[in-house]
Amino acid sequence: DPKIIQKPKYLVAVTGSEKILICEQYLGHNAMYWYRQSAKKPLEFMFSYSYQKLMDNQTASSRFQPQSSKKNHLDLQITALKPDDSATYFCASSQEGGTNERLFFGHGTKLSVL
Amino acid sequence: GEKVEQHESTLSVREGDSAVINCTYTDTASSYFPWYKQEAGKSLHFVIDIRSNVDRKQSQRLIVLLDKKAKRFSLHITATQPEDSAIYFCAASRNSNNRIFFGDGTQLVVKP
């Protein structure tokens, strides 16, 4: 059974629209992350949360907003979608959010913006 | 910021042979180097890591080597099996935060 659930698996959106990517983890972890993998680019760190608080943010655009309604949830809201936002978005978690922790990844949400 | 490069985008070996995946990094402050594996249709999962206080680590058929002077590290898979076929990602991070920088991935194919 997957312990990190990402919904949906595939998502198609039109330019200018808004979408929310869902992530829930059932590992009992206290830290959650978002990573993005675009075509021909390595997996890029976006956000990290620990105990529902933002720890680190490497995403310049305010169009990307993480939302943590519960400790085991970290959704990603993306507004004013652009074709360049097309990528696979991976949610991950770790025990505490400290340094050198092993990450556990979800299966990813593949977003295509037309 | 840190830039991690994986030198082989694809690697094909015969079952039973060894496979070596090489990575370099740019940030001298990086001190933690994990490796992740992604099998077809599955998510990434951790396989092995090495910290900068050692230059070699082994876990069963996996060996990681670290050369801090050259800012280079590598994953050696011995006695490869078809189930080793996957995309392998090397990564690096500093000890001061948990931001991990990944390489592009190496597609390893183990032929029976």
Boltz contact constraints between the chains, C-beta under 6 A:
constraints:
  - contact:
      token1: [A, 42]
      token2: [B, 102]
      max_distance: 6.0
  - contact:
      token1: [A, 42]
      token2: [B, 103]
      max_distance: 6.0
  - contact:
      token1: [A, 42]
      token2: [B, 104]
      max_distance: 6.0
  - contact:
      token1: [A, 43]
      token2: [B, 102]
      max_distance: 6.0
  - contact:
      token1: [A, 45]
      token2: [B, 99]
      max_distance: 6.0
  - contact:
      token1: [A, 56]
      token2: [B, 99]
      max_distance: 6.0
  - contact:
      token1: [A, 99]
      token2: [B, 95]
      max_distance: 6.0
  - contact:
      token1: [A, 99]
      token2: [B, 98]
      max_distance: 6.0
  - contact:
      token1: [A, 100]
      token2: [B, 32]
      max_distance: 6.0
  - contact:
      token1: [A, 102]
      token2: [B, 46]
      max_distance: 6.0
  - contact:
      token1: [A, 105]
      token2: [B, 43]
      max_distance: 6.0
  - contact:
      token1: [A, 105]
      token2: [B, 44]
      max_distance: 6.0
  - contact:
      token1: [A, 106]
      token2: [B, 43]
      max_distance: 6.0
  - contact:
      token1: [A, 107]
      token2: [B, 43]
      max_distance: 6.0
